[in-house]
């Protein structure tokens, strides 16, 4: 840990592309946690009311069951939400926050479990004192659970939609000749992959020629593995043009095909 707190997390890909992500501030994370605690309390209260019926058998049994239920709900809520929603809980979704691997890799289930189990340590001795101090002293704003799990919390601010008409102007999209495969592509591509493809096109002129060719070749292979378009739809176009066609489909699903060819 060091005391020089960063506002952005910069990730460099093997192809030489740099992605800058905004790190969530302690205040924003606290607000998200407050929303999540409200959800946890509501669920735990409803479950506790049901388990209170156990007091008809034994008052001590009822207390034990309600305490265990609250523990399970508090831990299970974070684990289930962050795994199913790719690093987000209800509070994080509302405030546009997301947990991710600090190296930009795919978030693993073990990381989600670890950071949520260590939340109880971060909350000691109360009011998130351990986690708050760790976050203030860590350059990436990581609480203890994040530091051990190698995760960070980033914020996705709303950004202006890029001018796709200018980016893909006048390009005939051969993939649009297969509407059923278009729809399948939109279903199978994750928001992260779509954003990376768009960013690659926006920043392609910043890359060296070799890195640019290698990047689009790998990305085209990845998207072709998701949906197998007929070979004649992509055989005579470059990988970069293939990615332009994919971005066109993902971000302009109802756009009419231009009449001119590339």
C-alpha positions in Angstrom: 0.0 0.0 0.0 1.1 3.6 -0.5 -0.5 7.0 0.4 -0.6 8.4 -3.1 -4.2 7.8 -4.1 -5.0 7.6 -7.8 -8.2 8.7 -9.5 -7.8 6.5 -12.5 -6.8 2.9 -13.1 -4.7 2.5 -16.3 -4.6 -1.0 -17.9 -2.3 -1.8 -20.7 -3.2 -4.7 -23.0 -0.6 -7.0 -24.7 -1.4 -5.2 -27.9 -0.2 -1.9 -26.5 -3.6 -0.3 -25.9 -4.2 1.7 -22.7 -7.6 1.8 -21.0 -8.2 4.4 -18.3 -11.0 3.6 -15.8 -12.3 5.9 -13.2 -11.8 4.6 -9.6 -14.8 4.9 -7.4 -14.5 7.4 -4.6 -14.9 6.4 -0.9 -18.1 8.6 -0.7 -19.7 6.9 -3.8 -18.8 3.5 -2.4 -20.3 4.4 0.9 -23.6 5.5 -0.7 -23.7 2.2 -2.7 -23.1 0.2 0.5 -25.9 2.1 2.3 -28.3 1.1 -0.5 -27.1 -2.5 -0.3 -27.5 -2.5 3.4 -31.1 -1.4 3.0 -31.7 -4.3 0.7 -30.0 -6.7 3.0 -32.0 -5.4 6.0 -35.3 -5.7 4.2 -34.6 -9.3 3.1 -33.3 -10.3 6.5 -36.3 -8.7 8.3 -38.8 -10.6 6.2 -36.8 -13.9 6.7 -36.5 -13.1 10.4 -40.2 -12.7 10.7 -40.8 -16.1 9.2 -38.1 -17.7 11.4 -39.6 -16.1 14.5 -42.2 -18.9 14.3 -39.5 -21.1 15.6 -39.9 -19.4 19.0 -43.0 -21.6 19.4 -40.6 -24.4 19.8 -37.6 -22.7 21.5 -36.8 -19.0 21.9 -33.1 -19.7 21.8 -33.5 -21.7 18.6 -35.4 -18.7 17.1 -32.6 -16.3 18.0 -29.9 -18.7 16.6 -31.8 -19.2 13.3 -32.4 -15.5 12.8 -28.7 -14.7 13.5 -27.6 -17.3 11.1 -30.0 -16.1 8.5 -28.8 -12.5 8.7 -25.2 -13.7 8.3 -26.1 -15.8 5.2 -28.1 -13.0 3.7 -25.4 -10.4 4.2 -22.6 -12.6 2.7 -24.8 -14.3 0.1 -26.3 -11.0 -1.2 -22.9 -9.6 -2.2 -21.6 -12.9 -3.6 -24.7 -13.7 -5.6 -25.2 -10.2 -7.0 -21.5 -9.5 -7.9 -21.1 -12.9 -9.6 -24.4 -12.9 -11.5 -24.2 -9.2 -12.4 -20.5 -9.2 -13.2 -19.3 -7.2 -10.3 -22.4 -5.2 -9.4 -24.9 -5.2 -6.6 -28.1 -3.1 -6.6 -26.3 -0.2 -5.0 -23.5 -0.4 -7.4 -25.8 -0.6 -10.4 -27.7 2.5 -9.3 -24.5 4.5 -8.9 -22.8 3.0 -11.9 -20.0 1.2 -10.0 -18.5 -2.2 -10.8 -16.0 -4.6 -9.1 -13.3 -5.8 -11.4 -10.0 -7.5 -11.4 -7.2 -4.9 -10.8 -5.3 -6.2 -13.9 -8.4 -6.0 -16.1 -8.8 -9.8 -16.2 -12.1 -11.6 -16.0 -13.5 -11.5 -12.4 -13.2 -14.9 -10.8 -15.8 -16.4 -8.5 -13.0 -16.9 -5.8 -12.3 -13.2 -5.9 -16.0 -12.4 -5.4 -16.2 -14.8 -2.4 -13.0 -13.6 -0.8 -13.8 -9.9 -0.9 -17.2 -10.5 0.5 -16.1 -12.8 3.3 -13.4 -10.2 4.3 -16.1 -7.5 4.5 -16.6 -8.5 8.2 -13.0 -7.7 8.9 -13.3 -4.4 7.0 -16.2 -3.5 9.2 -14.2 -3.8 12.4 -14.4 -2.4 15.0 -17.4 -0.6 13.5 -18.6 1.7 10.7 -16.1 0.2 8.3 -13.1 1.6 10.1 -10.6 -1.0 8.9 -11.9 -0.9 5.4 -12.1 2.9 5.3 -8.5 3.3 6.6 -7.2 0.8 4.1 -9.0 2.5 1.3 -7.6 5.9 2.2 -4.0 4.5 2.4 -4.2 2.4 -0.8 -3.4 4.0 -4.1 -6.2 2.3 -5.8 -8.8 2.9 -3.1 -8.9 -0.8 -2.1 -10.4 -1.9 1.2 -8.8 -4.9 2.8 -11.1 -7.4 1.0 -10.2 -5.8 -2.4 -6.5 -5.8 -1.6 -6.5 -9.6 -0.8 -8.8 -10.5 -3.7 -6.9 -8.3 -6.1 -10.0 -6.3 -7.1 -10.9 -2.7 -7.5 -14.2 -0.8 -7.7 -14.5 1.5 -10.7 -17.1 4.0 -11.8 -18.7 4.1 -15.3 -19.8 7.6 -15.8 -22.3 8.3 -18.6 -20.4 9.3 -21.7 -21.6 10.9 -24.9 -22.3 8.4 -27.7 -19.6 8.5 -30.3 -20.6 9.6 -33.8 -20.9 6.1 -35.3 -22.1 7.5 -38.6 -18.8 9.3 -39.0 -16.8 6.2 -37.7 -18.5 3.7 -40.1 -19.7 6.1 -42.8 -20.1 4.6 -46.3 -19.1 1.1 -45.4 -21.1 -1.8 -46.7 -21.8 -4.3 -44.0 -21.8 -7.8 -45.4 -22.9 -9.3 -42.1 -26.3 -7.5 -42.4 -27.2 -9.9 -45.2 -27.9 -12.5 -42.4 -30.5 -10.9 -40.1 -30.9 -14.0 -37.9 -27.1 -14.2 -37.3 -27.2 -10.4 -36.5 -29.7 -11.0 -33.8 -27.6 -13.9 -32.4 -24.5 -11.8 -32.4 -26.3 -9.1 -30.3 -27.4 -11.7 -27.9 -24.0 -13.3 -27.4 -21.7 -10.3 -27.2 -21.2 -9.0 -23.7 -21.3 -5.2 -23.0 -17.6 -5.4 -22.1 -16.6 -7.0 -25.4 -18.8 -4.5 -27.3 -17.1 -1.5 -25.5 -13.6 -2.9 -26.2 -14.4 -3.3 -29.9 -15.7 0.3 -30.1 -12.7 1.6 -28.2 -10.3 -0.3 -30.5 -11.8 1.4 -33.5 -11.7 4.8 -31.9 -8.1 4.4 -30.9 -6.8 2.5 -33.9 -4.7 5.4 -35.2 -2.8 5.5 -32.0 -1.4 2.0 -32.5 1.7 1.0 -34.3 0.9 -0.9 -37.5 2.0 -4.3 -36.2 0.1 -4.0 -33.0 -3.0 -2.7 -34.9 -3.0 -5.6 -37.3 -2.5 -8.2 -34.5 -5.2 -6.6 -32.3 -7.9 -6.6 -34.9 -6.9 -10.1 -36.1 -7.4 -11.4 -32.5 -10.7 -9.5 -32.0 -12.1 -10.7 -35.3 -11.3 -14.3 -34.4 -13.0 -13.9 -31.1 -16.2 -12.5 -32.6 -16.2 -15.1 -35.3 -16.1 -17.8 -32.6 -19.2 -16.3 -31.0 -21.3 -16.5 -34.2 -20.3 -18.4 -37.3 -21.3 -16.1 -40.2 -20.9 -17.7 -43.7 -17.3 -17.4 -44.9 -18.4 -15.4 -47.9 -19.6 -12.7 -45.5 -16.1 -12.0 -44.2 -13.6 -13.8 -46.4 -12.8 -10.8 -48.6 -12.6 -8.1 -45.9 -9.9 -7.2 -43.4 -10.2 -8.1 -39.7 -10.5 -4.3 -39.0 -13.4 -4.0 -41.4 -15.0 -7.1 -39.7 -14.8 -5.4 -36.4 -16.4 -2.2 -37.9 -19.2 -4.4 -39.2 -19.6 -6.0 -35.7 -19.7 -2.6 -34.0 -22.2 -1.3 -36.6 -24.5 -4.2 -35.7 -24.1 -3.9 -32.0 -24.5 -0.1 -31.7 -26.8 0.5 -34.7 -29.1 -2.5 -34.7 -31.8 -0.9 -36.8 -29.6 1.0 -39.2 -30.4 0.6 -42.9 -27.7 -0.9 -45.1 -25.9 1.7 -47.2 -26.2 1.3 -50.9 -22.5 1.9 -51.7 -19.8 -0.7 -51.1 -16.4 -0.4 -49.4 
